[in-house]
């Protein structure tokens, strides 16, 4: 929960700077598609893969892999 809260606060703090810098470029379909792609590849995909690994690996093995991350 702490990480999600920190990410939300960070996004809100930098939102005015991003809007001021980018302006109307933010509503460009290519920019929106690239942003959605980055969001999926950087957070959703790794989380999904970790859950799949947790189901297939023994708990001690998964714990070691997570500690190496």
Number of C-alpha atoms within 10 A of each C-alpha: 5 7 8 9 10 11 11 11 12 11 12 11 11 10 12 11 11 12 12 9 11 11 10 9 12 14 10 9 10 11 12 13 11 11 13 12 11 12 12 13 12 11 10 11 11 12 13 11 11 14 10 11 15 14 11 10 11 10 12 9 12 16 13 10 12 10 8 7 6
